């Protein structure tokens, strides 16, 4: 994602949806069928490197001129599923967020105003013909939003070390939606309309846009390269979020508070590394 990559590479995390080929209309379905048949699909690192290539130009590129034809590929019980990059769309969406969040001098240094205005105008024109478009990938910087963990269980955690360090969760779409619904009920009963509730509602609406037989993935992405291995090995954030929600549902505020404290302590360490860099 071009804009985000210019500022935070490589410390981003991702929430992805992989849809079965049957979910795509023709001719896109045939494109992804042929794409998935290749021996080797690109990686998230490949996407970041391509984005950086655009940002190295003069002037920098806020969003690609054309949409990416690449995707991540996964085999789900013998069914081929793809997660399109949609790099151009995600760059536009990231630019919208940066305009609202970053101080103007910082924003101007990364992307001059003329570049931003051109990208925003391109997005507005494109949106007229694509009002329902949505990305298959969401990203966050230097953290995993707590609401993302609601979608997964500790049993779905995958942690690998060695030549390639990886920490991720994967779950069927039906499970993710069920956990969102249960989590929302418990949280609303306990705390009403809180930021976590609003964020979870947003994630739930996003998931409803996809095929019910999709795969949902939470990937720690670049954080695995900056956090100590012992930190990653001990990270059971999904279990702690589930414990906290279950405690709230049972009216056990003390147990919920302990789970929340473990989460805030762990992710506080990550935030400290962000500012130390």
Order of alpha helices (4+ residues) and beta strands (2+ residues): alpha-beta-alpha-alpha-beta-beta-alpha-alpha-alpha-beta-alpha-beta-beta-alpha-alpha-beta-alpha-alpha-alpha
